[in-house]
Amino acid sequence: MSLPDNPKLMSIRTFLKRKADFEPGHRLVFTNGCFDVLHPGHVDLLQRARALGDALILGLNSDESVRMLGKGADRPLNTAEERAFVLAGLACVDYIVIFHESTPLELIKACRPQILVKGGDWPVDQIVGNDVVTKAGGRVLSLPLLEGYSTTGFLEKVRG
């Protein structure tokens, strides 16, 4: 069974064509992750990230990329296309680009966001792309996480 078209999911090439039409001063926010099982912590972070700018681009780890991160033999639980489809249902997510590398560095270099955001479990100096964004005059932020929510915690609860 296939999913309906997802207009928010696009290649980096398509995104860059759209970005060319942004107004001067348009503030692009970037974040990334696996988002394997969407939970309130994810939604909270994405909403706060989007509030920092005019558009939010989400770099989504491909299935291969999730496996490279060593999240477990059974991960991801949902395919990249399924995860992207669910994320596209959030009003705060404007664009989704799937990346296949272990980090989103090349994607960050290509889309050149003014603001780079990760969750509070990431120290700013360890956020991939920090140097790229700050050298271009942008900001890098580690936003506090909504306490009590994580995919790992959720899966531990489900597995008993």
Secondary structure, DSSP 8 states (H G I E B T S, - for coil): ------TTB--HHHHHHHHTT--TT--EEEEEE--SS--HHHHHHHHHHHTTSSEEEEEEE-HHHHHHTT--TT--SS-HHHHHHHHHTSTT--EEEEE-SSSSHHHHHHH--SEEEEETTS-GGGSTTHHHHHHTT-EEEEE---TT--HHHHHHHHH-
